[in-house]
Amino acid sequence: MRLRTVFELGIAETDTDGDAAAAHLREVFESASDPEVAIQAGTVLIRTLMFLGRGEEAYELLETVRGKVPADAEEILRMLDA
């Protein structure tokens, strides 16, 4: 429940405070036991990092997120490649 709240907070903060959003989204990504939640948080975090001009960090995270995505989840993999 707490991670869901932190995830929603991170998403809301993307409109107002990118650094705070990145911190909250990273917390969810690193703490989530459910791979789906981690992938969701990771994809939003990647976009947030790019917006903040932290492309190298975003690219490294992209590789980590891609490793969590099941091979048969083609739609998610295509989205990550876009």
Residue, then its C-alpha position, 0 to 999 in steps of 0.5 A: m500500500r505504501l509503495r502504491t502511494v509513493f508511486e502515485l506521489g512520484i507521478a504527481e510530482t513529475d508536473t511540479d518537482g522532477d527531482a522529488a519525482a525521480a527520488h520517489l519513483r526510484e524508491v518504488f523501482e528499487s523496493a517493489s517486490d512485484p516486477e510489474v510495479a517495478i517496471q511501471a515505476g522504472t519507465v516513468l523514472i526513465r522519462t523523468l530523468m530524460f526531462l531532467g537532462r540526466g540521459e546517461e542515468a536514464y540509459e543505465l536504468l533502461e537497461t536494468v528495466r529491460g532486464k526485468v521485462p519478460a521476453d513475451a511482453e513485446e508491447i512493453l519492450r517496444m515501448l522501452d525501445a521507442 
